[in-house]
Amino acid sequence: MTAPLDAQGFATLTGVSRETLARLEAYAALLVRWSARLNLVGRNTLGDLWRRHFLDSAQLFLLIPSGTKSLVDLGSGPGFPGLVLAVLGVPGVELVEADGRKCAFLREAIRATGCAVVLRHCRIEAVPPREYDIVTARACAPLTELLALAERFIGPRTRCLFPKGEHAEDEIAAAQQQWSMTVARHGSVADRRGAVLCLSEVMRAHGPG
């Protein structure tokens, strides 16, 4: 069994600055505190928070092209991966979360990290459609459903970054029955069974259903 990753181990793996690590540590402390009364993440993951949530989110940073100006994170929950990416320096991040309690946590986490992000307390379907450079989502929905939710934010140059678990290939096969896309798979550094799917040129194969 792999030993839990701590903050310093996370910093070693990612190369973040001391200042960035301090902001992430404030975020982590808040998450642990709030998780005592609110189910923000799986309780069994709190013992390895830095690997299961922070590293799992931070690994997307290397897949975001330079020049990116906008990112929308669908079903943000407690801010993974969107808020972590904002702390790491991704500009124009918007977090979309329908749950009021999770939004209350996110407001505190945004203050604690000092990030200039937009928090949208609404369902994904209520967000005004526009093209974003990057669309992210983690533990939000199976890929076929996820692409239907994300469609209103995808343009010709949009890149979708979706961390997935051990059933990633099954999700890709199911989605390709309805969607045309270029798929790049990157092994997850946080979970050897998982992968980060990098999707580009995403279009419905047969038009809206």
Secondary structure, 3 states (H helix, E strand, C coil): CCCCCCHHHHHHHHCCCHHHHHHHHHHHHHHHHHHCCCCCCCHHHHHHHHHHHHHHHHHHHHHCCCCCCCEEEECCCCCCCHHHHHHCCCCCEEEEECCHHHHHHHHHHHHHHCCCCEEEECCHHHCCCCCCCEEEECCCCCHHHHHHHHHHHCCCCCEEEEEECCCHHHHHHHHCCCEEEEEEEEECCCCCCCEEEEEEEEEECCCCC
